[in-house]
Amino acid sequence: MANRILVINPGATSTKVAIFEGDKEVCSESLAHSTEEIKQYKEINDQLEMREKAVYDFLDRNGYKVSELDGIAARGGCVAELETGAYVIDEHFTELARDTINPHASNLAIMIANDMKNEYGVPAYAYDLVCGTGKPEEMYTLSGMPEISRPFLTHVLNSRAVAFEQAKRDNTTVYENTYIVCHLGGGCSTNLLVNGTIRDLFGDDENCFTPERSGDVPCRKLVRLCFSGKYTEKEVQKLLKGQGGLMGYLGTTDIRDVLKMIEDGNEFAQVVFDAMVLQLAKNIGAMATVVDGEVDKIIITGGIAYCQPFVDAVIKRVKFIAPVVVIPGAFEMEALAGGIDRVLKGEEEARVYTGGPMIDAPSRSYKNM
């Protein structure tokens, strides 16, 4: 009999939940939380009881009991320096999620799953967290400035999900291939997966600009802007994430609007579109150099992958590197369920984390060495 798995995936204003039996989705809902509802809570962690009740209500509506589950799959944000794959949710892991220096609603999934595990004894796991990139080789962490190390945070969950899917299509395994995976959404990342592990990456603060984010910007000009007296730190952060990219240049976060502008003769919209394509293509090329050009496939995924003109323009620039495949959309729920199903079947081993929290600072000082 297939494993019955509850998947919990909270976002800023919704909580996605689903029941899977093996790799088959049985039922799912996106539980919306209104702005008024969210505003009642000062901190993200204060939303725990409200979000947990919403998950229980979903189970009741669909006739499921927690005690009848074989496992719980939780999404997670920044917790600690983790490997890819599954982690057992226990008290230590939950405390790290609760006390993270980078709060995100996704960590509420870990807390909800831990409560259910404690009450009903159902195994609970987190899978492919955004901090689940492993411990990178030291040379990948150097930024050029000893006081700042490169952050290794990216779209691990969906990037690995489409890598698993592509390997399946090719009748091979993700552990035998090298893929460059471009996740294109509100934030964009370019990830080099070697044998199932993320070797190197451009996170959403280093990658191309996106519908709402600035991506990589000239650092000295950014410093000058920060000290100009025109903006507070919070306002500058908003320029980088929320008001950057397409929003900053064209006043929209929808690439379909950009295509309409181009169709209507807006020449600057065409320039912005071409620049975003070019930046992404350059980063794909950069990732290829890490493995001496030995790339099996380039995979384009995420919401923007539905935009055929954008995808076609990227493929034209990078197809000389490796074959390009497009797997549009996000597969977070399937990835969470599939990962935990493999754990329950004994095909993957879940780790137990015993280390400390993630520290937002360089792991060592390189000054005067």
N, C-alpha and C positions, 0 to 999 in steps of 0.2 A: 504493500500500500504506500502511496506517495506521502512524503512528509508534508504536514500541514503547518505552514509558516505564516506568522503575522509580520508584516513589514510596516515600519513606522518611519516616516520621513518628514519632519517638520521644516517649514520654511518661515520666512519673516511674517507672512500674513495668512498662511494656510498650513494644514497638517495633512499630508498625503498618507493614506493607510490602505492596505490591501491584504487579502488572504490569498496565498498561493498553495497549491497542492503540487509539490515538486516544482517544475518550471512552468506550470500552467496557472494563470491568474483566474481565481474563482469569482472574486468581487473586489471592488476598490471604490474609494471616494476621495475627493479633495475637500477637506473640511475647512471652509473659509472662516477666517477670524477678522471681523471688521476693524477698521481703524479705531473706532470708539472703544471697542473691546480691548484692543492691544494697549491703548493709551491708559487704561486703568492700572497697568502694571509698570512700576518704576524700573525694574530690572527684568531681563529675559527670564532668569530663573524663577521669578515670581509667577510666571505663566504656567508653571508645572501642573498645578492642580486642575486648571482650566483645560489644558491640552490633554491631560490624562483622562479626564471625564469625557472629552470628545472621542477619544479612542475607544473607551468602554461603551459609549453610546453607539458607535459604529458596529462594534461586535454584537451588541444586543439587537440592533436593527436587522442584522444579517444572520442571527440565530447561532452565534458562536460563543463559546466560553473559553477563557484563557486556559483552564485546566485541560481542555481538549486539544491544545496545540502541541506540536512536536518541537517547535522552536520559535524564537522571536529574533527578527533581523532589524537592527537599528542603524540609522545613518549617524554620522558624527562629524564634528568640526575639528578645531584645534584642541588636542588633548595632551599629546606628548610626542616625542620623536619616535614614530612607529614605522613598522614595515607595512608593505601591502598585505591585503588579505584580512583574515578574521581575528578578532580579539574577544576573549571571554569577558563578559560584563560582570564585574564583581564590585565590592564596596570600594576598593582602591581606585579602580578605573572610573567608577562613577564620581568619586570625589574629585578626581582630576578634571572630569568633564564639567563638574559644577563650579570649580574654582579657576577655570582657565582664564588666562590674561586676554584671550580673544573671544569674548562671548558670542555665541551664535545659536539661533533657535534649534539647529540640528542636534546640538548636544542634549536637548530635552528628550530626544528619542532614547538616549542611553539611560537617563534617569527614569523614564517611564518603564522601559524594559527591565531595569533593575528592580523596581517596585513589584512588577508582575512576577519576576523570577522569585523574589523573596516570599511573596504571598502564595504562589501556586507551584513553585518548584520547576517551572518550565525553563529549559536552557535558553540563555539570551546572549547574543553576540552583536558586536559592531563590525562593520565590514568596509574596507577601503575608504578610510577617513581622509579628509583633505590633507592631513599631516602624515598620511601613510605612504611616504615616498622613500622610506628607509633612511639609513645614514649614508649620505652621499660621500663620494670620495672628496677629500679635502680640496682638491684643485677646483671642483665645481662650486665651492662655497665662497671663493674669493671674489670680492666685488671690485677690488682695486683700491679700496679705502679700508684700512685696518679696523676702523671703528664700526663698520657695517658689513655684515655677511649677507650673502644672497639668501633670501627666504626660499625654502623648498616646500611650497604650498601650491596645490594645483587641483584640477578636476580629476582626481584619482578615480573616483567611482565610475563615471561614465566613460572615461578614457579606457580603463581596463575592460569595461563591459563590451565596448565595441571591438576591442582587440580579441577578446574571447570569441565574439560572434564571427569576426573575420577568419580567425583560425579554424573555426568549425566549418565555415563555408569552403575553406581550402583543404579540408580533410587533414588538418595537422593540429598542433596545439600551440597555445600562446607561448609556451616555454621553448619553442624551437624557432621563433621568429623575431625579427627586429622591425618594429613599426614606428612611424611618426604619426601621432594622433593629434589632430587639431580640433579642440572643442570650441565651438563658436556660438556664444550666446550673449547675454548681457555683459559677461566677462568672457574673455577668450584666453586660451592657453594652448601652447604647442609642446607636446610631450614625447620624449624619446623612450619607447618601451623596448627593452632588450631582455628576451627570455622571461617576459611577464613582469619585469621590474622596471620602475622609472629610473633611467640612468641620468637624464638631464632634462631640463625643461625651461620654457619661458612662461612664467606665471602671468596673471592678468595685469601686473604692474610693470612687466618687462616686454610683453607681447605687443602686437599691433593695437592701435586704438580700436575701440569697440563701440556698440551703440550708445554706451553711457560712460565709458572709462577712457582715460587719456592714454593708457599704455605707457611705454617708455618715452620720457621727455628729456630734453637737454638739461643736464643737472645744474650747470652754473646759472642758466636763466631761471630755473625753478627756485634756486636759492635766492636769487635777486628778487624774485616775485614774493617769496616768503618774508623777506625783510623790507619790503617796500612800504609797509605800513598800511596798505590798502585792504589787507585781508587778515582775518584771524586764522589760527591753525585749523580750526574746524571748517572754515570757508575754503581754505586751500585744499583740504582733504576732499571736500565736496566737488571742487573743480577737477580733481583727479578721478573721483569715483562718484558718479551721479550726474555731473554736468560736463563731463569730458566727451571726447569722441564725436559721434554723430550728433548727440544732443548739443554739444558746444558749438560745432560748426554749422549745423543745419536746423537745430531746434526740434529734432525728433529722435526717438530711439528705435524706430521701425524702419528697417532697410527697404521695405516696400514703398514707404513714403519717399525715400531717396530715389528709387527707380522711377517713381511718378514725376519727381522734380526733373530728373534727367530727360524723361520723355517730353516734358513741357518746355524743354530748352534751357534749363538752369545749368550753365556751364560749370559753375563752382561745385555743384552737386556731383558732377562727373569727376572733377578733380579729387574731391573727397573720397568718392567711391574707389577710384583708381589708386589713391594713396593707401587706403586700408588694405586693398588686395596686395599691393606691392610690399607693404610692411610684413604681412603674413607670409608671403612667399619667401622673403629674405630670411625670416626666422626658421621656416622649414628647411631652407638651404643650410642654415647654420647648424641645425640639429644633425643634418646628414654628415657634416664634417666630424662630428664626435665619434662616429663609427666608420670613418674613412669611406663614406659613401655607400656602405654595404647595408642598404635598406630594402626590406622585402615589400613593404606596402606603405603608402601614405593614406591615412584614413581621415576623412573630413566628417565631423559629426556636430551635433547641437542644433539649435533652432535655425541659425543662419544657413545651415546646410540645405534647407528647403529652398533657398534663393538660388535658382539655377544660374542666372547671369553672374553672380558673385563666384559661385563654385567653378563655373566654366573659366572665368578669368584667372582664378588661382591655378587650376589644372594646367592651363596653357603655359604658365611660368615654371611649374615644378615637375611636370611629367617626365622630364629628362632624368630625374633622380631615381624614380621608382614608379610602378603603376599606382594610380590614385583611385581609391574607392570612396563612395559617399554612403554613409549610414546616417541619414538625418534624424533629428530628434534627440531626446534624452531617454536613457534606459536605466534610470536609477533604481526604480522599483524591481525590475527584472534582475538587475545586477545584485541587489541586496538579497533577494530571495534565492537566486542561483548560487551565490557564494555560501550562504548558510545551508542550503540543501546539500552542497558538496561536503560541508563540514559534517553534517548529520549522517551522510553516507560513508564517511571515512575517507573521502577522496582528497580533502584538504584538512590540515591540522590547525586548530585555533590556538593562538598564542595566549599566554597569561602574562600581562604586563606587570613588572615589579619595580620599574624605575620611577624617576621623578617627573615633574611637569615640564612642559615646553617653556624654555626661557627665551624671551624676545631680545636676544643679544648675541654677539659672536661667541662661538664656543671657546675661542681662545684669542689672545691678543697677539698680533703679528708685528707690533711696533718694535723698532730698533733690533730686529732679528738679523 
